[in-house]
Amino acid sequence: MKQLVINAFGGPEQLQLVEAEHPPLASHQVRLKMRYAGVNPIDAKTRAGLGWGAEAIKDRLPWSPGFEVMGEVLEVGSEVCRFLPGDRAFGLVAGGAYGEELVVNCDDLMPLPDEVADDMAGGLALAGTTAWQGLTTHGGLQPGERVLISAAAGGVGHLAVQLARDVGATVVALASATNHDFVKGLGADEVVDYHDKAAVQDIAPVDLLLDLVGGTSGEMLLSQVKPNGRVVTVPTITAPQVIAAAEQKGLRATGMLKENQHEHLAMLADAVAEGRLKVEVSRVFDLADGAEAHRQIETGHTRGKVLLRG
Ligand SMILES: NC(=O)c1ccc[n+]([C@@H]2O[C@H](COP(=O)([O-])OP(=O)(O)OC[C@H]3O[C@@H](n4cnc5c(N)ncnc54)[C@H](OP(=O)(O)O)[C@@H]3O)[C@@H](O)[C@H]2O)c1
């Protein structure tokens, strides 16, 4: 079977399509034929040798990226009863989604309702879990509160806008002017171009900032948070910097790492099935074009999700 791997950290050209062995199946695992794998900034950062992801795999190269997947069950281990061959499933995996086939712990996968299209499910698990946990588990968002979401047109942001609206919050979204109609269409109440510093400073104070950009952008947006307001800064590499600046202003701030929670995956799939949540799939690349997919995600201006097709 074909798999995209890196043998060394570096640029997108490090991604090589190779012929790999079919991975052995343990009794608690499912063999999945990948139909779609989400491409996320963490994939590109790890490929480049940056952050905790690269630290974790540096002694285990070659490595195949890919932390979210949708596919069809081909085979189940002897202890697995939840799935049957032919079932559609999606979920978060510990790397390796960039391949035609992968084995996944049964507990890491969720069955897919018929109403959810394959491609939407391929981009749902990682970005959706991050958006939901950032807003609620870490951010404590309540109905009637004002939430400011940066990078609102991106993979996590476009789902966060819809989920925050669904909670009953007033959503203030930051995006480039070309994305304003898109973000309004997702349900944002106010949309501001983050390039326009005066317009950003005019945003009425919010209860919660969901910072999806981090660094100096995250720090600048702290002025728009109410006294005693909350901040969740999602990019891990700059989280200490944003948290320290927030605490100096007396704000409650936290970083986060998304967790694999069954109930959250089930809620996200139901929300898509019921039409309350839509995954915007802006580009789909073949596995052989993985390097192009990484170049796209590294522009920092992807609308919605980029996927690889199995
Ligand atoms: N901690 C975790 O568990 C976790 C999980 C998932 C993601 N993350 C991190 O969260 C971040 C967002 O992920 P993502 O998948 O949503 O990324 P993404 O899809 O690549 O985000 C693209 C968006 O970023 C916007 N953007 C770029 N620069 C901006 C700026 N200075 N101010 C405001 N918006 C800006 C772009 O907006 P325009 O095109 O409108 O300009 C674009 O819509 C990444 O750093 C990622 O690594 C962390």
The ligand as a Tripos MOL2 file, in Angstrom:
@<TRIPOS>MOLECULE
LIG
   48    52     1     0     0
SMALL
NO_CHARGES

@<TRIPOS>ATOM
      1 N1         -3.3160   22.9910   20.7080 N.am      1 LIG1
      2 C1         -4.0230   22.1850   19.9240 C.2       1 LIG1
      3 O1         -4.5040   21.1300   20.3490 O.2       1 LIG1
      4 C2         -4.2430   22.5960   18.4860 C.ar      1 LIG1
      5 C3         -5.1640   21.8830   17.7000 C.ar      1 LIG1
      6 C4         -5.4260   22.3440   16.3930 C.ar      1 LIG1
      7 C5         -4.7440   23.4580   15.8930 C.ar      1 LIG1
      8 N2         -3.8270   24.0770   16.6810 N.ar      1 LIG1
      9 C6         -3.1320   25.2960   16.1860 C.3       1 LIG1
     10 O2         -4.1160   26.3300   16.0240 O.3       1 LIG1
     11 C7         -3.7470   27.1870   14.9440 C.3       1 LIG1
     12 C8         -4.9140   27.2940   13.9660 C.3       1 LIG1
     13 O3         -5.0980   26.0530   13.3160 O.3       1 LIG1
     14 P1         -5.9630   25.9540   11.9850 P.3       1 LIG1
     15 O4         -6.0000   24.5400   11.5650 O.co2     1 LIG1
     16 O5         -7.2350   26.6890   12.1450 O.co2     1 LIG1
     17 O6         -5.0160   26.7950   10.9810 O.3       1 LIG1
     18 P2         -5.3050   27.2930    9.5040 P.3       1 LIG1
     19 O7         -6.4960   26.6180    8.9450 O.co2     1 LIG1
     20 O8         -4.0330   27.1880    8.7410 O.co2     1 LIG1
     21 O9         -5.6420   28.8500    9.7100 O.3       1 LIG1
     22 C9         -5.7310   29.6390    8.5800 C.3       1 LIG1
     23 C10        -6.3860   30.9500    8.9400 C.3       1 LIG1
     24 O10        -5.4970   31.7560    9.7270 O.3       1 LIG1
     25 C11        -5.8500   33.0990    9.4890 C.3       1 LIG1
     26 N3         -4.7760   34.0100    9.8760 N.ar      1 LIG1
     27 C12        -3.4840   33.9830    9.4470 C.ar      1 LIG1
     28 N4         -2.7990   34.9710   10.0580 N.ar      1 LIG1
     29 C13        -3.6620   35.6290   10.8850 C.ar      1 LIG1
     30 C14        -3.5420   36.7300   11.7700 C.ar      1 LIG1
     31 N5         -2.3850   37.3700   11.9480 N.pl3     1 LIG1
     32 N6         -4.6400   37.1240   12.4660 N.ar      1 LIG1
     33 C15        -5.8190   36.4980   12.3080 C.ar      1 LIG1
     34 N7         -5.9990   35.4380   11.4710 N.ar      1 LIG1
     35 C16        -4.9300   35.0100   10.7640 C.ar      1 LIG1
     36 C17        -6.1610   33.1370    8.0190 C.3       1 LIG1
     37 O11        -7.0880   34.1700    7.8460 O.3       1 LIG1
     38 P3         -7.2980   34.9670    6.4700 P.3       1 LIG1
     39 O12        -7.0620   33.9530    5.3550 O.co2     1 LIG1
     40 O13        -8.7170   35.4340    6.5860 O.co2     1 LIG1
     41 O14        -6.2780   36.0550    6.4390 O.co2     1 LIG1
     42 C18        -6.7510   31.7430    7.7340 C.3       1 LIG1
     43 O15        -8.1610   31.7680    7.6320 O.3       1 LIG1
     44 C19        -2.4660   26.5800   14.3520 C.3       1 LIG1
     45 O16        -1.3530   27.2130   14.9450 O.3       1 LIG1
     46 C20        -2.5060   25.1340   14.8070 C.3       1 LIG1
     47 O17        -1.2410   24.5100   14.8710 O.3       1 LIG1
     48 C21        -3.5500   23.6740   17.9540 C.ar      1 LIG1
@<TRIPOS>BOND
     1     1     2 1
     2     2     3 2
     3     2     4 1
     4     4     5 ar
     5     4    48 ar
     6     5     6 ar
     7     6     7 ar
     8     7     8 ar
     9     8     9 1
    10     8    48 ar
    11     9    10 1
    12     9    46 1
    13    10    11 1
    14    11    12 1
    15    11    44 1
    16    12    13 1
    17    13    14 1
    18    14    15 2
    19    14    16 1
    20    14    17 1
    21    17    18 1
    22    18    19 2
    23    18    20 1
    24    18    21 1
    25    21    22 1
    26    22    23 1
    27    23    24 1
    28    23    42 1
    29    24    25 1
    30    25    26 1
    31    25    36 1
    32    26    27 ar
    33    26    35 ar
    34    27    28 ar
    35    28    29 ar
    36    29    30 ar
    37    29    35 ar
    38    30    31 1
    39    30    32 ar
    40    32    33 ar
    41    33    34 ar
    42    34    35 ar
    43    36    37 1
    44    36    42 1
    45    37    38 1
    46    38    39 2
    47    38    40 1
    48    38    41 1
    49    42    43 1
    50    44    45 1
    51    44    46 1
    52    46    47 1
@<TRIPOS>SUBSTRUCTURE
     1 LIG1         1 GROUP 0 **** ****
